[in-house]
Amino acid sequence: MPQSVSIFSQLRPLLRQVALLAGISVALSLALILYLYGSQDQFLIRLSGAFFVFFWLLTITFLAAVPFVSWAAANWFGSAWAKAPASSIRRKKPAAAVVSRSPARAVARPKPSNHNHP
């Protein structure tokens, strides 16, 4: 009889991603609130509001939108669409085209004339 995999072990990668997004959200919200308001009154209320905004934006982006776009590109447009693009082919310059150039010479500039000033 095969061993059943616990629900926790199945959710472990997702929980790790959520914890990482929560940590990034705390750092971003702390930096924003300290920059805008400092540690004045209502610091924790402002911090919690900013945390939830950053957390939901990052969570929706990285756990829903990005995987959906990847899935849609693979399933709707075919597997060739989802593969990495072919590397561009660079042409080598012919040996005759390589020209060594000496550094640019300094050009002497004429002195400005002071015709406008007596």
DSSP file (Angstrom, degrees, kcal/mol; ACC not computed):
  #  RESIDUE AA STRUCTURE BP1 BP2  ACC     N-H-->O    O-->H-N    N-H-->O    O-->H-N    TCO  KAPPA ALPHA  PHI   PSI    X-CA   Y-CA   Z-CA
    1    1 A M              0   0    0      0, 0.0     3,-0.1     0, 0.0     2,-0.0   0.000 360.0 360.0 360.0 124.5    0.0    0.0    0.0
    2    2 A P        -     0   0    0      0, 0.0     2,-0.3     0, 0.0     0, 0.0  -0.349 360.0-104.8 -69.6 149.6    1.6    3.3   -1.0
    3    3 A Q        -     0   0    0      1,-0.1     2,-0.3    -2,-0.0     0, 0.0  -0.527  32.4-123.4 -74.6 136.2    2.0    5.9    1.7
    4    4 A S        -     0   0    0     -2,-0.3     2,-0.5    -3,-0.1    -1,-0.1  -0.618  21.7-126.8 -80.4 138.9   -0.4    8.8    1.6
    5    5 A V        -     0   0    0     -2,-0.3    -1,-0.0     1,-0.1     5,-0.0  -0.719  26.8-120.6 -86.9 129.7    1.2   12.2    1.3
    6    6 A S     >  -     0   0    0     -2,-0.5     4,-1.3     1,-0.1     5,-0.1  -0.265  15.3-120.2 -69.3 157.2    0.0   14.6    4.0
    7    7 A I  H  > S+     0   0    0      1,-0.2     4,-2.0     2,-0.2     5,-0.2   0.869 112.0  58.3 -64.9 -36.5   -1.8   17.8    3.0
    8    8 A F  H  > S+     0   0    0      1,-0.2     4,-0.9     2,-0.2    -1,-0.2   0.902 104.3  49.6 -62.7 -40.7    0.9   19.8    4.8
    9    9 A S  H  4 S+     0   0    0      1,-0.2    -1,-0.2     2,-0.2    -2,-0.2   0.811 110.6  51.1 -70.2 -27.2    3.7   18.3    2.7
   10   10 A Q  H  < S+     0   0    0     -4,-1.3     4,-0.3     1,-0.2    -1,-0.2   0.851 114.6  42.8 -73.4 -33.6    1.7   19.1   -0.5
   11   11 A L  H  X S+     0   0    0     -4,-2.0     4,-2.9     1,-0.2     5,-0.3   0.502  86.6  97.2 -89.8  -4.1    1.2   22.7    0.6
   12   12 A R  H  X S+     0   0    0     -4,-0.9     4,-2.2     1,-0.2    -1,-0.2   0.893  84.3  46.5 -56.7 -46.4    4.8   23.2    1.8
   13   13 A P  H  > S+     0   0    0      0, 0.0     4,-2.0     0, 0.0    -1,-0.2   0.903 114.8  48.2 -63.6 -37.5    6.0   24.9   -1.4
   14   14 A L  H  > S+     0   0    0     -4,-0.3     4,-2.4     2,-0.2    -2,-0.2   0.913 111.6  49.2 -67.3 -41.7    3.0   27.2   -1.5
   15   15 A L  H  X S+     0   0    0     -4,-2.9     4,-2.4     1,-0.2    -1,-0.2   0.870 109.5  52.6 -65.0 -36.2    3.3   28.1    2.2
   16   16 A R  H  X S+     0   0    0     -4,-2.2     4,-2.1    -5,-0.3    -1,-0.2   0.903 110.5  47.8 -65.0 -40.7    7.0   28.9    1.6
   17   17 A Q  H  X S+     0   0    0     -4,-2.0     4,-2.5     2,-0.2    -2,-0.2   0.905 112.1  49.1 -66.1 -41.0    6.1   31.2   -1.3
   18   18 A V  H  X S+     0   0    0     -4,-2.4     4,-2.3     2,-0.2    -2,-0.2   0.901 110.8  50.3 -65.4 -40.3    3.4   32.9    0.8
   19   19 A A  H  X S+     0   0    0     -4,-2.4     4,-2.3     2,-0.2    -1,-0.2   0.897 110.7  49.6 -64.7 -39.7    5.8   33.4    3.7
   20   20 A L  H  X S+     0   0    0     -4,-2.1     4,-2.3     2,-0.2    -2,-0.2   0.923 111.7  48.0 -64.1 -44.1    8.4   34.9    1.2
   21   21 A L  H  X S+     0   0    0     -4,-2.5     4,-2.2     1,-0.2    -2,-0.2   0.869 111.0  51.8 -64.7 -36.0    5.7   37.3   -0.2
   22   22 A A  H  X S+     0   0    0     -4,-2.3     4,-2.4     2,-0.2    -2,-0.2   0.905 109.7  49.4 -66.3 -41.2    4.7   38.2    3.4
   23   23 A G  H  X S+     0   0    0     -4,-2.3     4,-2.2     2,-0.2    -2,-0.2   0.915 112.2  47.1 -63.8 -42.9    8.3   39.0    4.3
   24   24 A I  H  X S+     0   0    0     -4,-2.3     4,-2.6     1,-0.2    -1,-0.2   0.891 111.6  52.2 -64.6 -38.7    8.8   41.2    1.2
   25   25 A S  H  X S+     0   0    0     -4,-2.2     4,-2.7     2,-0.2     5,-0.2   0.896 108.7  49.7 -65.2 -40.6    5.5   42.9    1.9
   26   26 A V  H  X S+     0   0    0     -4,-2.4     4,-2.6     2,-0.2     5,-0.2   0.927 112.5  47.9 -62.8 -44.2    6.5   43.7    5.5
   27   27 A A  H  X S+     0   0    0     -4,-2.2     4,-2.3     2,-0.2    -2,-0.2   0.929 114.8  44.8 -63.9 -45.2    9.8   45.1    4.3
   28   28 A L  H  X S+     0   0    0     -4,-2.6     4,-2.4     2,-0.2    -2,-0.2   0.921 116.0  45.8 -65.6 -44.0    8.2   47.3    1.6
   29   29 A S  H  X S+     0   0    0     -4,-2.7     4,-2.8     2,-0.2     5,-0.3   0.891 112.6  50.9 -68.7 -37.9    5.4   48.5    3.8
   30   30 A L  H  X S+     0   0    0     -4,-2.6     4,-2.4    -5,-0.2     5,-0.2   0.923 112.3  46.9 -63.5 -43.6    7.9   49.3    6.7
   31   31 A A  H  X S+     0   0    0     -4,-2.3     4,-2.0    -5,-0.2    -2,-0.2   0.913 114.8  47.0 -63.9 -42.2   10.1   51.2    4.3
   32   32 A L  H  X S+     0   0    0     -4,-2.4     4,-2.7     2,-0.2     5,-0.3   0.941 114.7  44.4 -66.2 -47.8    7.2   53.2    2.8
   33   33 A I  H  X>S+     0   0    0     -4,-2.8     4,-2.8     1,-0.2     5,-1.2   0.903 114.7  48.4 -67.7 -41.0    5.6   54.1    6.1
   34   34 A L  H  <5S+     0   0    0     -4,-2.4     4,-0.4    -5,-0.3    -1,-0.2   0.888 114.2  47.7 -65.5 -36.7    8.8   55.1    7.8
   35   35 A Y  H  <5S+     0   0    0     -4,-2.0    -2,-0.2    -5,-0.2    -1,-0.2   0.926 121.0  34.9 -68.2 -44.7    9.7   57.2    4.8
   36   36 A L  H  <5S+     0   0    0     -4,-2.7    -2,-0.2    -5,-0.2    -3,-0.2   0.925 139.4   7.2 -78.4 -45.0    6.4   58.9    4.5
   37   37 A Y  T  <5S-     0   0    0     -4,-2.8     3,-0.5    -5,-0.3    -3,-0.2   0.597  84.5-144.9-117.1 -15.8    5.3   59.3    8.2
   38   38 A G      < -     0   0    0     -5,-1.2    -1,-0.2    -4,-0.4     2,-0.2  -0.431  59.4 -45.6  74.1-159.6    8.2   58.2   10.4
   39   39 A S  S    S+     0   0    0     -2,-0.1    -1,-0.2    -5,-0.1     4,-0.1  -0.286  95.5 136.1-103.0  48.8    7.3   56.4   13.6
   40   40 A Q    >   -     0   0    0     -3,-0.5     3,-0.7    -2,-0.2    -2,-0.1   0.000  63.6 -46.8 -80.4-169.4    4.6   58.9   14.6
   41   41 A D  T 3  S+     0   0    0      1,-0.2    -1,-0.2     2,-0.1     0, 0.0  -0.210 124.8  26.9 -61.0 153.3    1.2   58.1   16.0
   42   42 A Q  T 3> S+     0   0    0     -3,-0.1     4,-2.1     3,-0.1    -1,-0.2   0.763  76.9 143.9  62.8  30.9   -0.9   55.4   14.3
   43   43 A F  H <>  +     0   0    0     -3,-0.7     4,-2.5     1,-0.2     5,-0.2   0.932  68.9  45.8 -63.6 -47.4    2.2   53.7   13.1
   44   44 A L  H  > S+     0   0    0      2,-0.2     4,-2.5     1,-0.2    -1,-0.2   0.848 111.8  51.6 -68.6 -33.9    0.9   50.1   13.4
   45   45 A I  H  > S+     0   0    0      2,-0.2     4,-2.1     1,-0.2    -1,-0.2   0.936 113.7  43.7 -67.1 -45.6   -2.4   50.9   11.8
   46   46 A R  H  X S+     0   0    0     -4,-2.1     4,-2.4     1,-0.2    -2,-0.2   0.896 114.1  51.6 -64.8 -39.7   -0.7   52.5    8.8
   47   47 A L  H  X S+     0   0    0     -4,-2.5     4,-2.5    -5,-0.2    -2,-0.2   0.912 110.1  47.9 -64.6 -43.0    1.8   49.6    8.7
   48   48 A S  H  X S+     0   0    0     -4,-2.5     4,-2.2     2,-0.2    -1,-0.2   0.900 112.3  49.2 -67.4 -38.9   -0.9   46.9    8.7
   49   49 A G  H  X S+     0   0    0     -4,-2.1     4,-1.9     2,-0.2    -2,-0.2   0.933 113.6  45.4 -63.8 -45.3   -2.8   48.7    6.0
   50   50 A A  H  X S+     0   0    0     -4,-2.4     4,-2.6     1,-0.2     5,-0.2   0.876 110.8  55.4 -66.1 -36.9    0.2   49.0    3.8
   51   51 A F  H  X S+     0   0    0     -4,-2.5     4,-3.1     1,-0.2     5,-0.2   0.943 108.4  46.7 -60.3 -48.3    1.2   45.4    4.5
   52   52 A F  H  X S+     0   0    0     -4,-2.2     4,-2.4     2,-0.2     5,-0.2   0.873 112.2  50.5 -65.7 -36.0   -2.1   44.1    3.3
   53   53 A V  H  X S+     0   0    0     -4,-1.9     4,-2.2     2,-0.2    -1,-0.2   0.959 115.6  41.7 -64.6 -49.7   -2.1   46.2    0.1
   54   54 A F  H  X S+     0   0    0     -4,-2.6     4,-2.6     1,-0.2     5,-0.3   0.907 114.7  52.5 -63.1 -41.1    1.4   45.1   -0.8
   55   55 A F  H  X S+     0   0    0     -4,-3.1     4,-2.7    -5,-0.2     5,-0.2   0.930 111.9  44.0 -62.8 -46.5    0.7   41.4    0.2
   56   56 A W  H  X S+     0   0    0     -4,-2.4     4,-2.6    -5,-0.2     5,-0.3   0.896 113.6  50.7 -68.4 -38.6   -2.4   41.2   -1.9
   57   57 A L  H  X S+     0   0    0     -4,-2.2     4,-1.9    -5,-0.2    -2,-0.2   0.943 115.9  41.4 -62.8 -46.4   -0.8   42.9   -4.9
   58   58 A L  H  X S+     0   0    0     -4,-2.6     4,-3.0    -5,-0.2     5,-0.4   0.899 115.9  50.3 -67.8 -39.8    2.2   40.6   -4.8
   59   59 A T  H  X S+     0   0    0     -4,-2.7     4,-2.4    -5,-0.3     5,-0.5   0.939 112.4  45.2 -65.2 -47.6    0.1   37.5   -4.1
   60   60 A I  H  X>S+     0   0    0     -4,-2.6     5,-2.8    -5,-0.2     4,-0.9   0.902 117.6  46.4 -62.8 -39.9   -2.3   38.1   -6.9
   61   61 A T  I  <>S+     0   0    0     -4,-1.9     5,-2.5    -5,-0.3    -2,-0.2   0.971 123.4  28.7 -66.9 -53.9    0.6   38.9   -9.3
   62   62 A F  I  <5S+     0   0    0     -4,-3.0    -3,-0.2     1,-0.2    -2,-0.2   0.707 128.2  37.7 -89.0 -20.3    3.0   36.0   -8.5
   63   63 A L  I  <5S+     0   0    0     -4,-2.4    -3,-0.2    -5,-0.4    -1,-0.2   0.572 133.6  14.2-105.6 -10.2    0.5   33.3   -7.4
   64   64 A A  I  X5S+     0   0    0     -4,-0.9     4,-1.9    -5,-0.5    -3,-0.2   0.671 124.3  41.7-125.6 -56.1   -2.3   33.9   -9.9
   65   65 A A  I  ><S+     0   0    0     -5,-2.8     4,-2.5     2,-0.2     5,-0.2   0.937 115.6  45.8 -69.6 -47.7   -1.5   36.2  -12.8
   66   66 A V  H  ><S+     0   0    0     -5,-2.5     4,-2.2    -6,-0.2     5,-0.2   0.936 115.7  45.4 -64.7 -46.9    2.0   34.9  -13.7
   67   67 A P  H  > S+     0   0    0      0, 0.0     4,-2.5     0, 0.0    -1,-0.2   0.887 113.3  51.8 -63.1 -35.3    1.0   31.2  -13.6
   68   68 A F  H  X S+     0   0    0     -4,-1.9     4,-3.1     2,-0.2     5,-0.2   0.924 109.4  48.2 -66.1 -43.0   -2.2   31.9  -15.5
   69   69 A V  H  X S+     0   0    0     -4,-2.5     4,-2.4     2,-0.2    -1,-0.2   0.904 112.9  49.0 -64.4 -39.7   -0.3   33.7  -18.3
   70   70 A S  H  X S+     0   0    0     -4,-2.2     4,-1.9    -5,-0.2    -2,-0.2   0.923 113.8  46.0 -63.9 -43.6    2.2   30.8  -18.5
   71   71 A W  H  X S+     0   0    0     -4,-2.5     4,-2.6     2,-0.2     5,-0.3   0.918 113.4  49.3 -64.5 -43.4   -0.6   28.2  -18.6
   72   72 A A  H  X>S+     0   0    0     -4,-3.1     4,-2.6     1,-0.2     5,-0.8   0.893 109.9  51.0 -65.5 -39.3   -2.5   30.2  -21.2
   73   73 A A  H  X5S+     0   0    0     -4,-2.4     4,-0.7    -5,-0.2     9,-0.2   0.892 114.8  43.7 -64.8 -38.1    0.5   30.7  -23.4
   74   74 A A  H  <5S+     0   0    0     -4,-1.9     4,-0.3    -5,-0.2    -2,-0.2   0.888 124.3  32.8 -74.5 -38.6    1.3   26.9  -23.3
   75   75 A N  H  <5S+     0   0    0     -4,-2.6    -2,-0.2    -5,-0.2    -3,-0.2   0.841 124.2  37.8 -91.1 -35.0   -2.3   25.7  -23.8
   76   76 A W  H  <5S+     0   0    0     -4,-2.6    -3,-0.2    -5,-0.3    -2,-0.1   0.840 127.2  31.1 -87.0 -34.5   -3.9   28.3  -26.0
   77   77 A F  S  <<S-     0   0    0     -5,-0.8     4,-0.2    -4,-0.7     3,-0.1   0.453 113.6-106.7-106.2  -1.6   -1.0   29.1  -28.4
   78   78 A G    >>  -     0   0    0     -4,-0.3     4,-0.9     1,-0.1     3,-0.7  -0.085  34.6 -76.0  96.5 162.7    0.7   25.8  -28.4
   79   79 A S  H 3> S+     0   0    0      1,-0.2     4,-1.0     2,-0.2    -1,-0.1   0.773 124.2  64.6 -70.5 -25.2    3.9   24.5  -26.9
   80   80 A A  H 34 S+     0   0    0      1,-0.2    -1,-0.2     2,-0.2     3,-0.1   0.828  99.1  55.1 -66.2 -29.9    6.1   26.2  -29.4
   81   81 A W  H <4 S+     0   0    0     -3,-0.7    -1,-0.2    -4,-0.2    -2,-0.2   0.869 106.7  49.5 -69.6 -37.1    4.9   29.6  -28.1
   82   82 A A  H  < S+     0   0    0     -4,-0.9    -1,-0.2    -9,-0.2    -2,-0.2   0.676  92.1  96.0 -79.6 -17.5    5.9   28.7  -24.5
   83   83 A K  S  < S-     0   0    0     -4,-1.0     3,-0.1    -3,-0.1    -3,-0.0  -0.294  90.3 -89.2 -71.5 159.7    9.4   27.6  -25.4
   84   84 A A        -     0   0    0      1,-0.1    -1,-0.1    -2,-0.0     3,-0.1  -0.403  50.2-103.4 -66.8 142.2   12.3   30.0  -25.2
   85   85 A P        -     0   0    0      0, 0.0    -1,-0.1     0, 0.0     3,-0.1  -0.301  41.7 -95.6 -66.7 152.0   13.0   32.0  -28.4
   86   86 A A        -     0   0    0      1,-0.1     2,-0.1    -3,-0.1     3,-0.1  -0.383  46.2-103.3 -66.4 144.0   15.8   31.0  -30.6
   87   87 A S        -     0   0    0      1,-0.1    -1,-0.1    -3,-0.1     2,-0.1  -0.400  40.1-104.2 -69.9 145.4   19.0   32.9  -30.0
   88   88 A S        -     0   0    0     -2,-0.1     2,-0.6     1,-0.1    -1,-0.1  -0.413  31.6-121.7 -70.8 145.2   19.8   35.5  -32.5
   89   89 A I        -     0   0    0     -2,-0.1     2,-0.5    -3,-0.1    -1,-0.1  -0.772  23.8-154.0 -91.1 123.5   22.5   34.7  -35.0
   90   90 A R        -     0   0    0     -2,-0.6     2,-0.4     0, 0.0     0, 0.0  -0.818   8.4-138.7 -98.9 136.3   25.4   37.1  -35.0
   91   91 A R        -     0   0    0     -2,-0.5     2,-0.3     1,-0.0    -2,-0.0  -0.754  16.4-127.9 -92.1 137.6   27.5   37.6  -38.1
   92   92 A K        -     0   0    0     -2,-0.4     3,-0.1     1,-0.1    -1,-0.0  -0.624  24.9-116.8 -81.7 142.7   31.2   37.8  -37.7
   93   93 A K        -     0   0    0     -2,-0.3     5,-0.1     1,-0.1    -1,-0.1  -0.560  34.7-105.7 -75.7 141.2   32.9   40.8  -39.3
   94   94 A P    >>  -     0   0    0      0, 0.0     3,-1.1     0, 0.0     4,-0.6  -0.330  28.1-115.0 -63.8 152.9   35.3   39.9  -42.1
   95   95 A A  G >4 S+     0   0    0      1,-0.3     3,-0.8     2,-0.2    -2,-0.1   0.814 114.7  58.4 -60.6 -32.5   38.9   40.3  -41.1
   96   96 A A  G 34 S+     0   0    0      1,-0.2    -1,-0.3     3,-0.0    -3,-0.0   0.769  98.6  60.2 -69.8 -24.5   39.4   43.1  -43.7
   97   97 A A  G <4 S+     0   0    0     -3,-1.1     2,-0.7     2,-0.0    -1,-0.2   0.693  80.6  95.6 -78.3 -17.8   36.7   45.1  -42.0
   98   98 A V    <<  +     0   0    0     -3,-0.8     2,-0.5    -4,-0.6    -3,-0.0  -0.646  56.6 179.3 -77.5 115.9   38.6   45.3  -38.7
   99   99 A V        -     0   0    0     -2,-0.7     2,-0.5     2,-0.0    -2,-0.0  -0.969  23.9-137.8-122.0 128.5   40.5   48.6  -38.8
  100  100 A S        -     0   0    0     -2,-0.5     2,-0.4     0, 0.0    -2,-0.0  -0.727  23.9-160.1 -85.3 132.4   42.6   49.8  -36.0
  101  101 A R        -     0   0    0     -2,-0.5     3,-0.1     3,-0.0    -2,-0.0  -0.886  13.6-127.6-115.2 142.6   42.1   53.4  -35.4
  102  102 A S        -     0   0    0     -2,-0.4     3,-0.1     1,-0.1     0, 0.0  -0.521  44.6 -87.1 -80.3 155.6   44.4   55.8  -33.6
  103  103 A P        -     0   0    0      0, 0.0    -1,-0.1     0, 0.0     2,-0.0  -0.242  55.3 -87.9 -62.7 153.2   42.9   57.8  -30.8
  104  104 A A        -     0   0    0      1,-0.1     2,-0.2    -3,-0.1     3,-0.0  -0.321  43.7-123.5 -63.7 139.9   41.3   61.1  -31.7
  105  105 A R        -     0   0    0     -3,-0.1     2,-0.3     1,-0.1    -1,-0.1  -0.558  24.2-108.3 -84.0 148.8   43.6   64.1  -31.8
  106  106 A A        -     0   0    0     -2,-0.2     2,-0.5     1,-0.0    -1,-0.1  -0.614  32.5-142.8 -74.7 133.1   42.9   67.2  -29.8
  107  107 A V        -     0   0    0     -2,-0.3     2,-0.3    -3,-0.0    -1,-0.0  -0.853  13.4-124.7-101.5 129.0   41.8   70.0  -32.0
  108  108 A A        -     0   0    0     -2,-0.5    -1,-0.0     1,-0.0     0, 0.0  -0.548  25.0-148.0 -72.6 132.3   43.0   73.5  -31.1
  109  109 A R        -     0   0    0     -2,-0.3     2,-0.0     1,-0.0    -1,-0.0  -0.805  18.4-111.0-102.0 143.0   40.1   75.9  -30.7
  110  110 A P        -     0   0    0      0, 0.0     3,-0.1     0, 0.0    -1,-0.0  -0.364  39.4 -98.7 -69.0 151.8   40.5   79.5  -31.6
  111  111 A K        -     0   0    0      1,-0.1     2,-0.2    -2,-0.0     0, 0.0  -0.436  42.7-107.4 -67.5 141.6   40.4   82.0  -28.8
  112  112 A P        -     0   0    0      0, 0.0     2,-0.3     0, 0.0    -1,-0.1  -0.496  32.6-131.0 -71.0 139.7   37.0   83.6  -28.3
  113  113 A S        -     0   0    0     -2,-0.2     2,-0.5     1,-0.1     3,-0.3  -0.671   2.5-143.9 -90.8 146.3   36.9   87.2  -29.5
  114  114 A N        +     0   0    0     -2,-0.3     3,-0.4     1,-0.2    -1,-0.1  -0.457  48.0 139.9-106.0  58.4   35.4   89.8  -27.2
  115  115 A H  S    S+     0   0    0     -2,-0.5    -1,-0.2     1,-0.2    -2,-0.0   0.785  71.1  54.1 -71.5 -26.6   33.8   92.0  -29.9
  116  116 A N  S    S+     0   0    0     -3,-0.3    -1,-0.2     2,-0.0    -2,-0.1   0.689 103.5  62.5 -82.5 -17.6   30.7   92.6  -27.7
  117  117 A H              0   0    0     -3,-0.4    -3,-0.1     1,-0.1    -1,-0.0  -0.904 360.0 360.0-113.0 136.5   32.7   93.8  -24.7
  118  118 A P              0   0    0      0, 0.0    -1,-0.1     0, 0.0    -3,-0.1   0.498 360.0 360.0 -72.8 360.0   34.8   97.0  -24.8
